[in-house]
Amino acid sequence: MAIQATYLGMPLDINDLDVENLAYFKHCAAHDFHLQRCGACGLLRYPPTTACPWCASPKSEWIAVEGRGAVHSYTEVHHAIQPAFRNHTPYLVLLVDLDTQRGKPGEHEALRVVGNLVTPQGRLAPPEMVRRVGIGTRVRMVFSDVAPGLALPQWTLDEGASQPASPWRYPQE
Amino acid sequence: MTMPNETDTTSPKHLCDKYAIVGVGETAYMRGSGMTTRALGTWAVRNAIEDAGLEPSDVDGMLSYQSGDSTFAPFIAGDLGMRLNFYMDVFGGGSSTEALVGLAMGLIEAGMCKVVVIFRAMNGFSQVRIGGTGARAAAPVSGDMLHSRAYGWQSAGQMFSPTFMRHMYDYGTRPEQVAAVKAIHSEHASNNPKAFYRKRVSVADVLASRIICKPLHLLDCCVETDNGTAIVVTNAERARDCRHPRVLIRGVVGRCSKPRMDMHYQHGPVSTVAGHYAREILWPNSGVGPEDIDATGSYDAFTFTTMLQLEDYGFCKKGEGGDYVSDGTIRLGGRRPNNTSGGHLCEGYTHGLNMVIENVRQLRHDADDSCPVGPDGRRRHTYDYREGGCRQVRNCELTANLGWANPGTGSAMVMRRD
């Protein structure tokens, strides 16, 4: 079932033929994070794809994956392009290494899942929270509800985790 | 350095020196062009053909690239009264120039064309802005963009920045080292009468300019301009009859990608970019190595894209790019100047073609600086690189162009003076 919705004033559109994204976001809407697991080699992948980037098999199944990890890299956006984000600067875009399948199939591989830094309620993080996060920060997944059948996976500080004493931040602050 | 004379068609080097760039041309680099991309393209193509000493009727192939912001080759060809044996308009931006040079060589090698012109025309300030603003920002987010643009992660600067951040984390690269790229390119631009920004800026100026998205300041980003640019490719024999000294193509690699390029942040070290893979084709095909190169043209959409490529193509060790770009090596008068025209950061933005044009002129020993022109029409270069002076690299024999599309895709080319 196609989905048209608006998130922060920005139109999102998933058409009927995009079955991989429809399946992915259906799980997200239920606040469950699922990824495709290859039916041949068993490796997980992100984002949704039509075949396995590790072994090229088209067979896969959706399985639940724990949404916890550490920030691999980030950018802090001060000049928003998307009009809807202009009231929310600075905001963070995070690349998060999931704990699941980290270092597989090679030492530099990980499931690097994109998201913004948000509050536990899924709203873009306020500046004081943005300033606390850098490379190495432990984060957990939460969801920003957009519409029935659609939520975006996001990241918030994992308050229950042991955090690095000073996560790496861009040095010119 | 010795150059092989005999052609061994069993070797990947067999196209070495078999093709040449014989013409280069452009419009002014400007804002508010007041004309269509079709007019910009027509003028650039016309200028390039004239520079080669050819007529439009001598050209039978045309290639162009764009991202929905230009004009198709048949219109330009029609306007100039040309009859083509082959044309193709490719979707794409950065890294297209070198890739299309490779395609042009293949067209001629296959007997489909004799002379091929490659152009890029864009109103990059007045119409579709590469920075991502305008109509594109308002379009619905779907498909792959649900995993990027939905997060306000859209412009090239935003998309590439995590790559650079991780490089700083992994290797201790400092903001002032990378800012030196802008400062040095602005020195070069100050000696380029056609550069859009000719004012010299300092490292401190870059670091004091406002943050766009960390780690990028405003002055770490290239300039958006309106312009057309074009080059003419033909075989080395035909090139002898053209107007200028021959600039021979030693080797090319086009749109070489990292593994899993659709989401290049997933696979391998994110701060290793496509040049790491492209160099395995570029240097063996060219029969030379980075140590042989006299000048580079590295795609400076941002200061750090230059640094990352110079590292991954092997001009310095991985992680030492910060020192390489800030220690004087890439400055005019240094061991291996980079982007002597000022590049995208200062001369103008035309998706890579202007740096190829610049290197062709460098190899002709005819950089269009402020040095006096002698009675024979040739410049008397002073090699005095102070502001407003010379920008010709002394004894420039071999250059490399490094094209960038995103961290996951790259193209490159080595050229030499005959």
Interface residues (C-beta under 8 A of the other chain):
Chain A: Q4 Y7 L8 M10 P11 L12 D13 I14 N15 D18 N21 F25 R45 Y46 P47 T49 P53 H72 S73 Y74 T75 E76 V77 H78 H79 A80 I81 Q82 P83 A84 F85 H88 Y91 V93 L95 G106 H108 E109 A110 L111 R112 V114 G115 N116 I135 L152 W168 Y170 P171 Q172
Chain B: G131 G132 T133 A137 A138 A139 P140 V141 S142 G143 D144 L146 H147 S148 R149 A150 Y151 G152 W153 Q154 S155 Q158 S161 P162 T163 M165 R166 M168 Y169 R174 P175 L207 R210 I211 I212 C213 K214 P215 P259 R260 D262 M263 Y265 Q266 H267 G268 P269 V270
